[in-house]
């Protein structure tokens, strides 16, 4: 399963809980509750510290922040793996030049062995473009922005699944942008 | 300016903002149909992208900003019990915004100039490659300058109203340096820091001299003012380059602007709206309306000022989450952007907690329309904000960046269900104060349900298409394939929102006569 689909499932579970919570909250708060004594005589100014509930909530949020960052920087996701954890150097380097809405590939299709780190270097001579690689079902493998010269845009990737892949410009570069689509331009063997 | 005049000014802002919301909505629906490869005979790609360029300007500056400005011109004097500092500046900000927006919209409509709101360098000035008309660049740049000029005048007027004594009262300091000093000291708690360094015991910071809402306004205005300088600066840049094309002796090669540094500055400025201003103004509006309607103190009122300050500080350092796909960007900056973005989970989480706790301790709550809209706004920010935090990680950005996930689940749900619901809450709350009449609750409920469900349906279906690989800012002339079902559902969501807005307009026009409204505007 592509990682974005797993993230999507987790996300939908969380937001279902959030929306459900708000609906239940809406119903419950229309009923009579106990008056909180801590709110009846409130001191103004900053002399009072945080309420106990607020402190607990703050700690909970900080824990989520720490766990979230650890997960997203860990090698679980391939993109983090290749940037932060991969020690192997790229075996193949492919340079693609972009100029006046033309992507110039060194060969068509680009034939790449599976399981090997490949470095893509994309250089734009004029505008901002994007470089995105897509599976045949349309889902995205990875992408990067292509910032024009003097910048050189690089990304390292390891393809696990053999087959054909499409390339599409993933950034708007003017009204001709939708036509920057190159089906079957990568072949992983 | 007396209270009646301030009311009229506020109504003007709100009515015009609703017209812009309608315009942005019509554009949105037309673009939704065009994405589905219909209406081909009316829209070529240039036309489509010019509409996509105007849409966020009209939606953000026309709808959101003008509603906020209208509300603040009434609420700040009302709460502080003092007049607006400058009457002339108040009217000038209205007209500059209005004219600027008409110029931007008119330019894109008439010339099909389409650099998109991102304005990535050198796209807005690349005449030779893309074929823009230099006059369209000049006109668009001027429009942007007018809009942001109006914004700057508004915030200058707000700062002066909050920090200066009344004009009529002689003897007080009235210089702009004084306002700037007071603003920086109060917004960033510098007086408290100074007191700590000097070991002053029991010092209460100046921010505690102001109600929480006012603190949110001036801290949010810091973000928005910085934003206005950056985006207004881009407008000036466009004017300069357009003049260079029209008058060759003024010509400057466009590679004098570094595209990566430009993008950093641009996103730093633009993100101050999204992650600073929107969240802070929203928090301020919740902090004002919820206790006011429930007639009780805000839960954790002593802490929320600090939360707003944290929000302001965080907002200054989050722009790098827009640069995660830019591989020439230094990695440490990208990681800094990721970590600071998670900080927004904390600040927004605390804001929501304060509001929900206030409601909880006020049981039994009789939910009026503003309170209902605030609850849906919390849903919008939770759903949209969580999506934003997911995509703003270095690793996940590799497959979320520039997909429909970003603009659907994050962008549109945050703006339409989150921000717009707060703006509707403010309008429902202010309506009786401004007109002496209340809007019909049954129609209000229909508006609320259709708007919220429509916004969620549209945004979530766009997001699902995004995880399937559908890009934003892209047409699929060869066919939508697997994305078609999601886009069809998104159209239905958009139509529900259009229906909700129509119900809202009917509600207004049942309550206040159209002729009376027109008299106020003109």
Interface residues (C-beta under 8 A of the other chain):
Chain A: X2 X3 X4 X5 X7 X8 X11 X14 X15 X18 X19 X22 X25 X26 X28 X29 X30 X31 X32 X33 X35 X36 X39 X42 X43 X44 X45 X46 X47 X48 X49 X50 X51 X53 X54 X57 X58 X61 X62 X64 X65 X68 X69 X72 X73 X77 X79 X80 X83 X100 X126 X127 X128 X130 X132 X134 X135 X137 X138 X139 X140 X141 X142 X143 X144 X145 X147 X148 X151 X152 X153 X154 X155 X168 X170 X171 X172 X173 X174 X175 X176 X177 X178 X179 X181
Chain B: X44 X45 X46 X48 X49 X114 X116 X118 X120 X121 X122 X123 X126 X129 X130 X204 X205 X208 X259 X260 X263 X296 X297 X299 X300 X301 X302 X303 X305 X325 X326 X327 X328 X331 X335 X338 X339 X342 X343 X345 X346 X349 X350 X353 X354 X356 X357 X359 X360 X361 X362 X363 X364 X365 X366 X367 X375 X378 X379 X382 X383 X386 X387 X389 X390 X393 X394 X395 X396 X397 X398 X399 X400 X401 X402 X403 X405 X463 X464 X467 X468 X469 X470 X471 X473 X474 X475 X476 X477 X478 X481 X482 X483
